[in-house]
Amino acid sequence: MKKIEAIIRRSKYRVVKEALHNKGVMFFSYWDVTGVGHEQKGSVYRGISYSTTDIQRRYLSIVVNDDFEEVAISAILEAAKTGEVGDGKIFVSDIKEAYRIRTSEKGAETLN
């Protein structure tokens, strides 16, 4: 099993969610997060200076069976890409074990 963590633009969330669902990835968790990126400029609106270095993003946490790893990653890459700085990142790590609390099942079957 693999854990895929993706940090994407909030504006791309619905498109990414639909792309994952279309590929058979039906369950994942997400959070609204704030991060600091490479952009180091600010903006001025009505004479007040605002920092744009704190970036609002959506963080997705997806656990899939090994055979869905590439499918999920390609869906995120295609749906989240704008070609501009700040499109986000994807991180992949191994999951040792998974348990379904309701039935005490363990293993890859718990993801279905």
N, C-alpha and C positions, 0 to 999 in steps of 0.2 A: 504494500500500500504506500501511497505517496501523499504528502501534504503539500498543496500548492497555495502559496500566499501571494496575492497580487495587490499592488497599490496602484490604483487607476484614478483618472479624472472623475469627479462626481458626475459630470455631464455625460460620460460614457457608460455609466452604470446600467441603464436599461438595455442598451445595445449588447453589452457584455452578458447580462443575465439571459437575454433571449438567445444569444449565440450558444451559451452553455446548455440551456434547456434543449435547444435544437440538436445538440450533440449527445443528449442523454444524461447530462450532469444536472440532476434535479434538486440536490440539496447542497447548500453551503451557508456559511455565516458571513456577516459583513458588519463593519463599523465605520462611522465617520471619524476620520483622523486628521490631524494637522501635522505637517512636517516642514522641514527646512530644505530647500533645494539649492540648485546652483545659481538661480537668478538672484542678483543682489541689487535690484533697483526698487525705487519707491514711486509713488504717484502723488500728485497734488490735486485735490478736489476742493474747490471754493476756498482756496488759501490754506487748507489743512493738509499736512503731509501724512500719507499713509504708507506703512511698510507692506510690501508685497512678497517679502521673503518667507513669511509663514503661509504655507500652501495647504488649502483644503483638499483632501483626497478621500477616497473610499478604499477601505482595506477589506479584501476578500480572503476567507480561509476555506479551502476546499480539500476534502480528503477523498481520494479516488483509488480504485483498484489499479494495479500497475498498467493494465491494458488501456486505461482511460487517461493516463498521464499526458501523452502527446496530443490526444484529442482535445483535452481541456486547455492545454497550453496554446495550441494553435487557434482555438476559438477566442481566447482572451487576446492573443496577439493581433488577430485580424480585426476584432471588434473595437479594441481600445486604441488602436493606432491612429494618430492624426498627423504624424510626421514632424511635430513640433517638440521642442524641449519641454519636458514635464509630462510625457505620456505615461510614465510610471515604471514599475519594476515587477518582475515575477521571481519568486524564490521557491525552490523545490527541495523537500527533505523527505527522508524515509520515516515511515511510521512502523514502529515495532509491533504494535498490537492495537486492536479496537474491540470494544465491548458494547453490547446493546444492554442498557440498564434494565429495560422492561423484562427481557427473557433470559438474561445472563449469558446469551450467546457471545462467542468471540470469534474473531477472524474476519476475513474479507466479506463474508455473508452479511455482516452487520451494516454494510454500506448500502445494501439494497432495500 
